[in-house]
Amino acid sequence: MEDLVMGTSRRVAATQDGSEGIGHRLSRLRKERGITQVDLAARLGTSQPIVSRYEKGDLLLHGELIAKLTKILDVSADEILGTDRRPQRPPPIPLKDRRLFRRIQALEKLSKRDREAVIRTLDAFLTKGEAA
């Protein structure tokens, strides 16, 4: 697909129906997960300007990159490419506090027993706060 931008022609990766470019979809998926371009770049082993260029459609995604993105964003390659015809799962609930979001992600890596202990502790604090 060709797109005219400021008098120059550039390639834009999009699905056949052209509804949403792959770069735009990548940006949306990243933001839904509370990941910054800087964070994504670090996880990919590249720089933030490169991630920006992928999201703008200036650079096209390649197979190895798509494979890495599926793991980081916890989505299928079909979701990134826009070829998934199954009903999409609802996006994760965005958290405005990035520190809290990172801690929740870290909690998911704990054993079930430890995770349950943390949840009981949180519930106790929240119940105490509601009673006050």
C-alpha positions as CSV (number, residue, x, y, z in Angstrom):
1,M,0.0,0.0,0.0
2,E,1.3,3.5,-0.8
3,D,0.6,6.5,1.2
4,L,1.5,10.1,0.3
5,V,3.1,12.0,3.2
6,M,4.2,15.6,2.8
7,G,4.7,15.1,-1.0
8,T,6.7,11.9,-0.6
9,S,5.7,8.3,-1.1
10,R,6.1,5.8,1.7
11,R,5.1,2.2,2.2
12,V,2.5,1.5,4.8
13,A,1.9,-2.0,6.1
14,A,-1.8,-2.6,6.4
15,T,-4.3,-5.4,6.1
16,Q,-6.1,-6.0,2.8
17,D,-9.1,-4.0,3.9
18,G,-6.7,-1.2,5.0
19,S,-8.7,-0.7,8.2
20,E,-5.8,-0.3,10.6
21,G,-2.1,-0.1,9.7
22,I,0.2,-2.6,11.4
23,G,2.2,0.2,13.0
24,H,-0.9,1.8,14.4
25,R,-2.0,-1.6,15.7
26,L,1.4,-2.1,17.3
27,S,1.1,1.3,19.0
28,R,-2.4,0.5,20.3
29,L,-1.4,-2.9,21.7
30,R,1.7,-1.4,23.4
31,K,-0.3,1.4,25.0
32,E,-3.1,-1.0,26.1
33,R,-0.5,-2.9,28.1
34,G,1.0,0.2,29.7
35,I,4.3,-0.2,27.9
36,T,6.2,2.9,26.8
37,Q,8.2,3.1,23.5
38,V,11.4,3.3,25.7
39,D,10.4,0.1,27.6
40,L,9.5,-1.7,24.4
41,A,12.8,-0.7,22.8
42,A,14.7,-2.0,25.8
43,R,12.9,-5.3,25.7
44,L,13.6,-5.6,21.9
45,G,17.2,-4.5,22.2
46,T,16.8,-1.5,20.0
47,S,16.2,2.2,20.5
48,Q,13.1,4.3,21.0
49,P,13.3,6.1,17.6
50,I,13.3,2.7,15.9
51,V,10.1,1.6,17.8
52,S,8.6,5.0,16.8
53,R,9.4,4.3,13.1
54,Y,7.8,0.8,13.3
55,E,4.7,2.4,14.8
56,K,4.6,5.1,12.1
57,G,4.9,2.6,9.4
58,D,8.3,4.0,8.3
59,L,9.9,0.6,9.0
60,L,8.2,-2.7,8.2
61,L,8.1,-5.5,10.8
62,H,10.1,-8.7,10.0
63,G,9.4,-12.2,11.2
64,E,11.9,-12.3,14.1
65,L,10.6,-9.0,15.4
66,I,7.0,-10.2,15.2
67,A,7.9,-13.3,17.2
68,K,9.5,-11.1,19.9
69,L,6.5,-8.8,20.0
70,T,4.1,-11.6,20.5
71,K,5.9,-12.6,23.7
72,I,6.3,-9.1,25.0
73,L,2.8,-8.0,24.3
74,D,1.2,-11.4,25.0
75,V,-0.7,-11.5,21.7
76,S,-0.7,-13.7,18.6
77,A,1.1,-12.7,15.4
78,D,-2.4,-12.6,13.9
79,E,-3.4,-9.8,16.3
80,I,-0.3,-7.8,15.4
81,L,-0.8,-8.3,11.7
82,G,-4.6,-7.8,11.8
83,T,-5.4,-11.2,10.3
84,D,-7.1,-12.6,13.4
85,R,-10.8,-13.2,12.6
86,R,-11.7,-14.5,16.1
87,P,-13.4,-12.2,18.5
88,Q,-10.7,-10.2,20.2
89,R,-10.3,-10.5,24.0
90,P,-10.9,-7.2,25.9
91,P,-7.8,-5.1,26.4
92,P,-6.2,-5.3,29.8
93,I,-7.3,-2.6,32.2
94,P,-4.9,0.3,31.9
95,L,-3.2,1.4,35.0
96,K,-2.1,5.1,35.2
97,D,0.6,4.3,37.8
98,R,3.4,2.6,35.9
99,R,5.2,1.5,39.2
100,L,2.0,-0.3,40.3
101,F,1.6,-1.9,36.8
102,R,5.2,-3.2,36.9
103,R,4.7,-4.6,40.4
104,I,1.5,-6.4,39.3
105,Q,3.4,-7.9,36.4
106,A,6.0,-9.1,38.8
107,L,3.4,-10.6,41.0
108,E,2.2,-12.8,38.1
109,K,5.6,-14.4,38.1
110,L,5.4,-15.5,41.8
111,S,4.2,-19.0,42.8
112,K,0.5,-19.4,43.3
113,R,1.0,-19.7,47.1
114,D,3.0,-16.5,47.3
115,R,0.6,-14.7,45.0
116,E,-2.3,-15.7,47.2
117,A,-0.5,-14.4,50.3
118,V,0.1,-11.0,48.7
119,I,-3.6,-10.8,47.6
120,R,-4.7,-11.6,51.2
121,T,-2.5,-8.9,52.5
122,L,-3.8,-6.4,49.9
123,D,-7.4,-7.4,50.8
124,A,-6.7,-6.8,54.4
125,F,-5.3,-3.3,53.7
126,L,-8.2,-2.4,51.4
127,T,-10.8,-3.7,53.9
128,K,-9.2,-1.6,56.6
129,G,-9.2,1.4,54.4
130,E,-12.9,1.0,53.5
131,A,-13.8,0.8,57.2
132,A,-12.1,4.0,58.1
